[in-house]
Amino acid sequence: MSPTPPRVRGRVPFVRAGLSFLAEPTEFLERTRAEYGDTFLLEAFGFQLFMTFAPAGLRRLYQAPEDVASFTEATRTLIGFKLPDALLEGDMGVFHKLFAGDRMPSYLGHMAAAVQEDIDALPPAGALELFTRAKLLVHRLGFRCWIGPEAASPGTLERLRDCFERLDPEEAFVRPHRIFLTLLTRKAPERRALRRAAGILEEIWRGRGGAGEGDLLSALQARHAAKAPRARARAVAAEVMILHLASLSNLYAALAWTLAELLTRPALREQVTEECMSIRSGEITTAALAGLPTLDACAYEAIRVAQRSLTLRRVLQPCVLDDGRRRYTLQPGVLLATMLSVTNRDGPGLDRFDPAHYQRGRPTMPLPTREHVSTFGHGLHACPGRRFAIAAIKIAVAGYLTRLELAPRFTSVSPRPGQLGAVARAAAPCVVDFRKRS
């Protein structure tokens, strides 16, 4: 690249600054930014990360065309250490089609049913850990949406969950050092999990007599109908799992974080609970969910404060990035990057949770540029699943608050140190005592 920005590199070849970066990603980048400024080059494990936190640099990052600086290729680079090639070779553009507005009514029905099933499965009273329970709920919700109600049935849900847990690249984000185990095994356990998932989906499809029901599983079967049976089964399983990966890695943590923030603020919880009573009975529709503005603001704000995403674009062809002070020419292979946990909390009042920061999904606080704060990305690279995720959070939180009496054993929630990417997991268990309402 030209000119070369300040370089951050350790003394050990190849590793460079990698170990310091992985130990405490957010704190490391905050310290480095304070020392070197808003733009610098981070060298780690053979990668060159062109880090920018400047307002102009952030705008250029989000405005970069996909064929110049690719989100898709950067994602493949980041999770490619964990996932089998069959998942990495899938058409990631399919997500935009699957989250289209015409599918939302069906998804909302599955979400409401999943939440009801999850609550019904609880005993009359007991205790649960928020993040663990949220993950199980989102498994149920997601597999119901992507496959159908059969996927959430006892036995089948657990089998699909086990396959997913083996494939899930969460470890690469939350505990980056554990990825070395995957490299040593050459992804053999992951490939076996994908084959098992393909077998489960084939069982479900045969149980329907190979007939379509107008749902996503039927659409995927039709999409790959020209392939041989075994290849079709693998292709369908790969798309279901990659879709579940894309939604689950942030959704369950965002749901748990929203609940945790509400449960530690009694007045706000009471306000949101009263608001949610409007959808306790009756059909869940987009219009009904729009009538939950306080919960909407809480969800966006929880995601903002908990974001640990490393936003990446892999440069595919020479491009110029102007950070407001200098113009840098970046060459193919460089990773253009910023980290949301650094910028999302950088500003007056942004270090604390406050739902007033959002109104109808839009930030209300003054910012040097709108890209300074991000929940679901911006522009060309905005997350296509935003409506799906916010709807799922609203339906789940409303179900829990209106059908359960909840008493947290914790007084605050803080992010797990060392997490690199995705919405933060909690540093300590968030245990809640519950009792079903009559």
C-alpha positions in Angstrom: 0.0 0.0 0.0 1.1 3.6 -0.5 1.8 5.5 1.5 2.3 3.1 4.5 0.4 4.2 7.6 1.9 3.6 11.1 2.6 -0.1 11.4 1.7 -2.2 14.4 3.9 -5.3 14.4 5.4 -7.6 17.0 8.9 -9.1 17.0 8.0 -12.7 16.1 7.8 -13.3 12.4 4.3 -14.2 11.0 2.6 -13.9 14.4 3.6 -10.2 14.6 1.0 -8.4 16.8 -1.4 -11.3 16.7 -1.1 -12.6 20.2 -1.6 -9.2 21.8 -4.5 -8.5 19.5 -6.3 -11.9 20.3 -5.7 -11.5 24.1 -7.9 -8.4 24.4 -9.0 -7.2 20.9 -11.0 -4.2 22.0 -8.6 -2.9 24.6 -5.6 -3.5 22.3 -7.2 -1.5 19.5 -8.2 1.3 21.8 -4.6 1.6 23.1 -3.2 1.4 19.6 -5.6 4.0 18.3 -4.6 6.3 21.2 -0.9 5.9 20.3 -1.0 5.9 16.5 -4.2 7.7 15.5 -7.3 6.7 13.7 -5.6 4.9 10.8 -2.9 2.3 11.1 -1.7 -1.1 9.7 -2.0 -4.1 12.0 0.0 -7.1 11.0 -1.1 -10.4 12.5 -0.7 -14.1 11.5 0.2 -13.2 8.0 -2.7 -10.8 7.5 -2.5 -7.1 6.9 -5.4 -5.3 8.5 -5.8 -1.6 7.4 -7.6 -0.3 10.5 -9.6 2.9 10.3 -11.6 4.7 12.9 -11.7 8.1 11.2 -15.2 9.4 10.1 -14.1 9.7 6.5 -12.4 6.3 6.6 -15.5 4.6 8.0 -17.7 6.2 5.3 -15.3 4.8 2.6 -15.3 1.4 4.2 -19.1 1.0 4.1 -19.3 2.6 0.6 -16.8 0.3 -1.0 -18.4 -1.7 -3.9 -18.4 -5.5 -3.3 -16.3 -6.1 -6.4 -13.6 -3.8 -5.0 -13.5 -4.5 -1.3 -15.6 -7.6 -0.6 -17.6 -8.4 2.6 -18.3 -11.9 1.3 -14.7 -12.8 0.7 -13.6 -11.3 4.0 -16.2 -13.4 5.8 -15.0 -16.5 4.0 -11.5 -15.7 5.1 -12.6 -15.2 8.7 -14.7 -18.4 9.1 -12.9 -20.5 6.5 -10.6 -21.9 9.2 -13.6 -23.6 10.7 -16.2 -24.4 8.0 -16.1 -27.3 5.5 -15.6 -26.2 1.9 -19.2 -27.2 1.1 -20.4 -24.4 3.3 -17.9 -21.8 2.0 -18.8 -22.5 -1.6 -22.5 -21.7 -1.1 -24.2 -18.7 -2.7 -24.2 -16.2 0.1 -26.4 -13.9 -2.0 -29.3 -16.3 -1.3 -29.7 -14.6 2.1 -31.1 -11.5 0.5 -33.8 -13.6 -1.2 -34.6 -15.6 2.0 -35.1 -12.5 4.1 -37.4 -10.9 1.5 -40.5 -9.2 2.8 -42.9 -11.8 1.3 -41.5 -14.5 3.6 -41.9 -12.5 6.8 -45.5 -13.4 7.6 -44.5 -17.1 7.6 -41.4 -16.4 9.7 -43.5 -14.5 12.3 -45.8 -17.5 12.7 -42.9 -19.8 13.2 -41.3 -17.4 15.7 -44.4 -17.1 17.8 -44.8 -20.9 17.8 -41.2 -21.4 18.8 -41.4 -19.1 21.7 -44.6 -20.8 22.9 -43.0 -24.2 22.6 -39.9 -23.0 24.5 -42.0 -21.6 27.4 -44.2 -24.7 27.5 -41.1 -26.9 27.8 -40.2 -25.1 31.1 -41.3 -26.4 34.4 -43.7 -24.3 36.5 -40.8 -22.7 38.3 -37.0 -22.9 38.3 -33.9 -21.1 37.1 -32.3 -20.6 33.7 -29.2 -19.0 32.3 -30.2 -16.3 29.8 -27.5 -16.9 27.1 -27.9 -20.7 27.2 -31.7 -20.5 27.1 -31.6 -17.9 24.3 -29.4 -20.1 22.2 -31.8 -23.1 22.6 -34.7 -20.9 21.7 -33.0 -19.4 18.6 -32.1 -23.0 17.5 -35.8 -23.9 17.7 -36.9 -20.7 16.1 -34.4 -20.8 13.3 -34.8 -24.4 12.3 -38.5 -24.0 12.4 -38.2 -21.1 9.9 -35.7 -22.7 7.6 -37.0 -26.3 7.7 -40.5 -26.5 9.2 -42.1 -27.5 12.5 -40.7 -31.1 12.1 -37.2 -29.6 12.9 -38.4 -28.4 16.3 -39.8 -31.7 17.4 -38.3 -33.6 20.3 -35.3 -35.6 19.2 -34.9 -33.9 15.8 -34.2 -30.5 17.3 -31.4 -31.9 19.5 -29.8 -33.8 16.6 -29.8 -30.7 14.4 -28.5 -28.6 17.3 -25.6 -31.1 17.8 -24.7 -30.9 14.1 -24.8 -27.1 14.2 -22.7 -26.9 17.3 -19.9 -28.8 15.6 -20.0 -26.5 12.6 -20.5 -23.3 14.5 -17.5 -20.9 14.1 -18.5 -19.1 17.3 -15.3 -20.5 18.9 -13.3 -18.6 16.3 -14.9 -15.4 17.6 -15.3 -15.9 21.3 -12.2 -18.0 21.9 -10.0 -17.5 18.9 -7.1 -19.6 20.1 -9.3 -22.8 19.9 -9.4 -22.6 16.1 -6.0 -24.4 16.1 -7.7 -27.6 17.1 -9.9 -27.4 13.9 -6.8 -26.9 11.8 -5.1 -30.0 13.4 -8.1 -32.2 12.6 -8.4 -30.7 9.0 -12.2 -30.1 9.7 -13.0 -33.9 9.7 -15.6 -33.5 12.6 -17.2 -30.6 10.8 -17.6 -32.6 7.5 -19.2 -35.5 9.4 -21.6 -33.0 11.1 -22.7 -31.7 7.7 -23.3 -35.2 6.4 -25.4 -36.0 9.5 -27.4 -32.8 9.0 -28.0 -33.8 5.3 -29.4 -37.1 6.5 -31.7 -35.5 9.0 -33.1 -33.1 6.4 -33.6 -36.1 4.0 -35.6 -37.9 6.7 -37.9 -34.8 7.1 -38.3 -34.5 3.3 -39.1 -38.2 2.9 -41.6 -37.9 5.8 -43.5 -35.3 3.7 -43.5 -37.7 0.8 -41.1 -35.4 -1.1 -44.0 -33.0 -1.5 -43.5 -29.2 -1.2 -45.4 -27.1 1.4 -44.4 -23.7 0.1 -41.8 -23.3 2.8 -38.1 -22.7 2.6 -37.1 -26.4 2.7 -39.4 -27.0 -0.4 -37.8 -24.0 -2.1 -34.3 -25.3 -1.5 -35.2 -28.8 -2.7 -36.6 -27.2 -5.9 -33.5 -25.0 -6.2 -31.2 -28.1 -6.3 -33.6 -30.5 -8.0 -31.4 -31.1 -11.0 -28.6 -32.6 -8.8 -28.2 -36.3 -8.0 -29.9 -37.2 -4.7 -26.8 -37.3 -2.5 -25.5 -34.0 -4.0 -28.9 -32.4 -3.6 -29.1 -33.5 0.1 -25.6 -32.0 0.8 -26.4 -28.8 -1.0 -29.7 -28.3 0.9 -28.1 -29.0 4.2 -25.2 -26.6 3.4 -27.6 -23.8 2.7 -29.7 -24.4 5.8 -26.7 -24.5 8.0 -25.0 -21.5 6.6 -28.3 -19.5 6.9 -28.6 -20.7 10.5 -24.9 -19.7 11.1 -25.5 -16.3 9.7 -28.6 -15.6 11.9 -27.7 -17.5 15.1 -24.2 -16.2 15.9 -25.5 -12.7 16.7 -29.2 -13.3 17.3 -29.2 -15.4 20.4 -26.6 -13.1 22.1 -28.6 -10.0 21.1 -31.7 -11.5 22.5 -30.0 -12.5 25.8 -28.4 -9.1 26.1 -31.7 -7.3 25.6 -33.3 -9.4 28.3 -30.4 -8.8 30.6 -30.5 -5.1 30.2 -34.2 -5.0 30.9 -34.2 -7.3 33.9 -31.6 -5.1 35.6 -33.8 -2.0 35.1 -37.1 -2.6 36.9 -38.8 0.6 35.8 -37.9 0.0 32.1 -38.9 -3.7 32.4 -42.3 -2.7 33.7 -42.8 -0.2 30.9 -41.8 -2.8 28.2 -43.9 -5.5 29.8 -47.0 -3.3 29.7 -46.2 -2.4 26.1 -45.9 -6.1 25.2 -49.3 -7.1 26.6 -50.7 -5.8 23.4 -49.4 -8.8 21.5 -49.9 -11.5 24.2 -53.0 -12.8 22.4 -53.9 -12.6 18.7 -51.9 -12.9 15.5 -48.3 -11.6 15.4 -48.0 -9.3 12.5 -45.5 -6.7 11.3 -48.0 -4.0 12.3 -48.4 -5.4 15.8 -44.6 -5.5 16.3 -44.4 -1.9 15.1 -46.5 -1.0 18.2 -43.6 -1.9 20.5 -41.4 1.2 20.1 -39.7 1.0 23.6 -38.8 -2.6 23.1 -37.5 -1.8 19.6 -35.2 0.9 21.0 -34.0 -1.5 23.8 -33.1 -4.1 21.2 -31.1 -1.8 19.0 -29.4 -0.2 22.1 -28.5 -3.6 23.5 -26.9 -4.6 20.2 -25.0 -1.4 20.1 -23.4 -1.7 23.5 -22.7 -5.4 23.1 -21.2 -5.4 19.5 -17.8 -6.9 19.3 -17.8 -7.3 15.5 -14.6 -6.9 13.5 -15.9 -5.4 10.3 -13.9 -6.6 7.4 -13.6 -6.0 3.6 -11.1 -8.0 1.6 -9.6 -5.8 -1.1 -10.0 -7.5 -4.5 -8.6 -4.8 -6.7 -6.5 -1.6 -6.1 -8.5 1.1 -4.4 -8.1 4.4 -2.8 -9.2 5.1 0.8 -9.2 8.7 2.0 -9.4 8.9 5.8 -9.8 12.7 5.7 -6.1 13.3 6.3 -4.4 11.2 3.7 -5.2 9.1 0.6 -4.0 5.5 0.8 -3.8 3.1 -2.2 -4.6 -0.4 -1.0 -3.6 -3.5 -2.9 -5.5 -6.8 -3.3 -5.2 -9.1 -0.2 -5.3 -6.3 2.3 -8.2 -6.4 4.8 -9.9 -3.1 5.3 -11.2 -3.1 8.8 -12.7 -1.4 11.8 -14.0 -2.7 15.1 -17.5 -1.8 16.4 -16.7 -2.3 20.1 -14.2 0.7 19.7 -16.5 3.1 17.8 -19.9 2.2 19.2 -18.9 3.3 22.7 -16.8 6.3 21.6 -18.7 9.5 22.4 -20.6 11.3 25.1 -23.0 8.9 26.9 -22.2 6.0 24.5 -20.4 4.0 27.2 -23.8 3.2 28.9 -27.1 1.6 27.9 -29.8 4.1 27.1 -32.8 3.3 24.9 -33.2 7.0 24.1 -30.3 6.6 21.8 -32.6 5.0 19.2 -36.0 5.7 17.7 -37.5 3.4 15.1 -34.1 1.8 14.5 -32.3 5.0 13.9 -29.7 6.6 16.2 -30.8 9.9 17.8 -27.4 10.9 19.3 -25.1 13.3 17.5 -22.3 11.4 15.6 -19.3 12.6 13.5 -20.8 10.3 10.8 -23.6 7.9 10.8 -21.1 5.0 10.2 -19.5 5.8 13.6 -22.1 3.6 15.3 -23.4 0.4 13.8 -25.8 -2.4 14.8 -26.6 -4.1 11.5 -24.1 -2.3 9.1 -24.7 0.4 6.6 -25.4 0.9 2.9 -24.5 -1.9 0.5 -23.2 -4.0 3.4 -26.2 -3.7 5.7 -27.3 -7.0 7.2 -30.3 -8.4 5.1 -31.6 -10.1 8.2 -32.2 -7.0 10.3 -36.0 -7.2 10.2 -35.9 -10.9 10.9 -33.6 -10.4 13.9 -35.5 -7.5 15.5 -38.8 -9.3 15.0 -37.4 -12.4 16.7 -36.1 -10.4 19.6 -39.4 -8.6 20.1 -41.5 -11.8 20.0 -39.2 -13.7 22.3 -38.8 -10.9 24.9 -42.6 -10.2 24.8 -43.2 -13.9 25.4 -40.8 -14.1 28.3 -41.9 -10.9 30.0 -45.7 -11.5 29.7 -45.7 -15.2 30.5 -43.0 -15.5 33.1 -42.2 -13.8 36.4 -38.5 -13.2 36.2 -36.0 -12.4 39.0 -32.3 -11.9 38.0 -29.6 -13.1 40.3 -27.2 -10.6 38.7 -27.2 -6.8 38.9 -25.3 -6.0 35.7 -23.9 -7.8 32.6 -20.5 -7.2 31.0 -18.9 -8.7 27.9 -16.5 -11.6 27.9 -13.0 -10.3 27.5 -11.0 -11.5 24.5 -14.0 -11.8 22.2 -13.3 -11.0 18.6 -16.4 -10.6 16.4 -20.2 -11.0 16.8 -22.4 -9.7 19.7 -20.7 -10.2 23.0 -21.3 -13.2 25.2 -21.5 -12.4 28.9 -18.4 -12.6 31.1 -20.3 -14.4 33.8 -23.5 -16.6 33.9 -26.7 -14.5 33.8 -29.0 -16.7 36.0 -32.7 -15.9 36.3 -35.3 -17.4 38.6 -38.6 -17.8 36.9 -42.2 -18.7 37.6 -44.9 -19.2 35.0 -47.7 -16.7 35.2 -51.2 -18.1 35.6 
